[in-house]
């Protein structure tokens, strides 16, 4: 699954933030990014990943049960800013 994850990143231009988080299997990492990519553009996703890294990841322990929802909220924030 690791290979598919990196192929996906290469094809989409999404940054590799999840390599910092060993607790999440590659299948889950890929699943989260695929879901986000279906809804949001690459720029919004990358900004959300940067925001998550700066404001959540470094300050709090990774919480697997909320990471996807936090990233969705951040993507929505940046998607709206990029499109209005």
C-alpha positions in Angstrom: 0.0 0.0 0.0 3.0 2.3 0.5 3.7 2.3 -3.2 0.1 3.2 -4.0 0.3 6.0 -1.5 3.4 7.6 -3.0 2.1 7.1 -6.6 -1.1 9.0 -5.5 1.0 11.8 -4.0 3.1 12.1 -7.1 0.1 12.1 -9.4 -1.9 14.7 -7.4 0.9 17.0 -6.1 -0.3 16.6 -2.6 2.5 17.0 0.0 3.6 14.1 2.0 2.7 15.2 5.5 1.5 11.7 6.7 5.0 10.3 6.5 5.6 12.0 9.9 2.9 9.9 11.5 3.9 6.3 11.9 0.8 5.4 13.8 -1.4 5.6 10.7 -1.1 2.7 8.2 -0.6 3.7 4.6 -4.0 2.4 3.6 -5.6 4.9 6.0 -3.3 7.7 4.9 -4.3 7.0 1.3 -8.0 6.7 2.1 -8.0 10.1 3.9 -6.2 11.9 1.1 -8.4 10.3 -1.6 -11.5 11.4 0.1 -10.2 14.9 0.5 -9.0 15.0 -3.2 -12.5 14.1 -4.4 -13.9 17.3 -2.8 -11.1 19.8 -2.6 -8.3 21.1 -4.8 -4.7 20.3 -4.2 -3.9 23.8 -3.0 -6.6 23.7 -0.3 -5.4 20.2 0.8 -1.8 21.2 1.0 -2.7 24.4 3.0 -4.8 22.3 5.4 -1.9 19.8 5.8 0.5 22.7 6.6 -2.0 24.2 9.1 -2.5 20.8 10.7 1.2 20.3 11.1 1.8 23.7 12.5 -1.2 24.0 14.8 -2.3 20.5 15.7 0.4 17.9 15.1 3.2 19.7 16.9 1.1 20.7 19.9 -1.1 17.6 20.4 -0.7 13.9 20.2 -2.1 12.5 17.0 -5.7 11.5 17.5 -6.6 9.0 14.8 -10.3 9.3 15.4 -10.5 13.0 14.6 -7.6 13.6 12.1 -9.9 13.2 9.1 -12.5 15.5 10.4 -10.0 18.2 11.3 -8.5 18.0 7.9 -11.9 18.3 6.2 -12.6 21.4 8.2 -9.3 22.9 7.3 -9.7 22.1 3.7 -13.2 23.7 3.7 -11.7 26.8 5.2 -9.0 27.1 2.6 -11.3 26.1 -0.3 -13.6 28.9 0.5 -10.7 31.4 0.8 -9.3 30.2 -2.6 -12.7 30.5 -4.4 -14.1 33.8 -3.0 
